[in-house]
Amino acid sequence: MQYPIALPTDYDMDIIRTRVRTRGGALDNRRGLRCKAYCIREAGVDGSQVNQYAPVYLWADSSAAAEFLWGAQGFDGIVRDFGRPRVRTWVPSALGVGGCGRSDVTHAWLRTEAIAQEADLVTVAEMLTARVDARARRPETHLAFAGIDPTTWQAVEFTTVAGLGRAAIPTDGTLFTVLHVSEPDQR
């Protein structure tokens, strides 16, 4: 899941950096969480024209995700500070673990693509799995996963990487800076 929060272009992104530095460790031991990448986009950095806080979560347990969203000590801090953003959710179809450790992650890439009405969903899932597997074999990859959003019929791919090597980051997606990675359910 992901909840992008749009921020004004003159917003001081050090506020978000401080928030992640002081609060990011709170999910380092969160039950049911496979990974959280604390992602930002900053106007004028890496080609971004916007400021955005857009964390991405990979849950190992859907009840833990629900507990985070409407339980105490989770999403309530976001709602209190920024209002209730729209939460994007995807049904996972592929997961690949790369050789890069979480402490080396610097960037993430998110790509969405509409699934044609006539497309065979099994074929789409197989294609996503092949892409994730290929990305996970790259030495700079930490984690690659993909899923399908059945409310919009979009394929979604997400990858966390060390460095900004062009081989790791395709140009047809959204690039994020990653400030911290929580990974309680270790590989």
Summary of the structure (lengths in Angstrom):
residues: 187
radius of gyration: 15.9
end to end distance: 19.3
largest distance: 47.4
contacts: 553
relative contact order: 0.23
helix: 26%
strand: 33%
